[in-house]
Amino acid sequence: MSPSWSRTATASATAALTLLAALVVTGSRLAVIPLIVAFIALQRHWKAGLTAGSGK
């Protein structure tokens, strides 16, 4: 059987990792939002450039 301080330390480390994972996921989602907005806003220019470059 492990000492009580070991169980407390393990529970604390697990909680810290859970919080860290939540922060990483939240940050990743927030970082993607401007990319999605830019893609939607500039999509027509992107399509126009593709069609302009296809002909000779």
Secondary structure, 3 states (H helix, E strand, C coil): CCCHHHHHHHHHHHHHHHHHHHHHHHHHHHHHHHHHHHHHHHHHHHHHHHHHCCCC
